[in-house]
């Protein structure tokens, strides 16, 4: 994982499942992206619980047609 290199506003308005069990709408002002990985993967903080991390990725068809965001995994971190 690396620091952000891409313009995340591209995903504004797209929904994704979160590790908290809810579905959220991605907005750059509301969803904090912690890092960016290969193949369109991101680690984001839950907007309702900043102790919850989700790994999401961009769904692509044929490797070129963007189809939304997909939840891959998540966890709750201990604040201590």
C-alpha positions in Angstrom: 0.0 0.0 0.0 1.2 3.5 -0.8 0.0 7.1 -0.3 -2.7 8.4 -2.6 -1.7 9.1 -6.2 -5.1 9.2 -7.9 -7.9 11.7 -7.8 -10.5 10.1 -5.6 -13.3 12.5 -6.6 -13.8 10.1 -9.6 -15.7 7.8 -7.2 -17.9 10.5 -5.6 -21.5 9.2 -5.5 -20.6 5.5 -5.7 -21.9 3.2 -3.0 -19.8 0.5 -1.2 -20.3 -2.0 1.6 -18.4 -1.3 4.7 -16.9 -3.5 7.5 -19.4 -1.9 9.9 -22.2 -3.7 8.0 -23.7 -0.6 6.4 -23.5 0.8 2.8 -21.9 4.2 2.4 -21.7 6.6 -0.5 -18.2 7.7 -1.4 -17.5 11.4 -1.2 -14.0 12.8 -0.8 -15.1 15.1 2.0 -16.7 12.4 4.0 -14.7 9.2 3.3 -11.1 9.2 4.4 -8.8 7.1 2.2 -5.8 6.0 4.1 -3.8 4.3 1.4 -4.0 3.1 -2.2 -2.8 -0.3 -3.4 -2.3 -2.0 -6.7 -5.2 -2.8 -9.0 -7.5 -0.1 -7.7 -7.6 -1.2 -4.1 -8.0 1.4 -1.2 -8.1 1.3 2.6 -10.8 3.6 3.9 -12.1 4.6 7.3 -15.8 4.1 8.1 -17.5 7.5 8.3 -19.7 6.3 11.2 -16.9 4.6 13.2 -13.3 5.7 12.7 -12.1 2.5 14.4 -13.4 0.5 11.4 -11.3 0.0 8.3 -12.5 -1.4 4.9 -10.5 -2.6 1.9 -12.4 -1.8 -1.2 -11.5 -2.1 -4.9 -12.8 -0.8 -8.2 -14.8 -3.3 -10.1 -13.8 -3.4 -13.8 -15.3 -5.2 -16.8 -12.7 -6.4 -19.3 -10.1 -4.4 -17.4 -11.3 -1.0 -18.8 -15.0 -0.4 -18.0 -15.6 0.9 -14.5 -18.5 -0.8 -12.7 -18.4 0.6 -9.1 -16.7 -0.1 -5.8 -16.6 -3.6 -4.2 -15.9 -4.4 -0.5 -13.2 -7.0 -0.1 -12.4 -7.1 3.7 -12.5 -5.1 6.8 -11.6 -5.0 10.5 -12.1 -3.0 13.6 -8.9 -1.6 15.2 -8.3 -1.1 18.8 -7.9 2.6 19.8 -5.3 1.9 22.5 
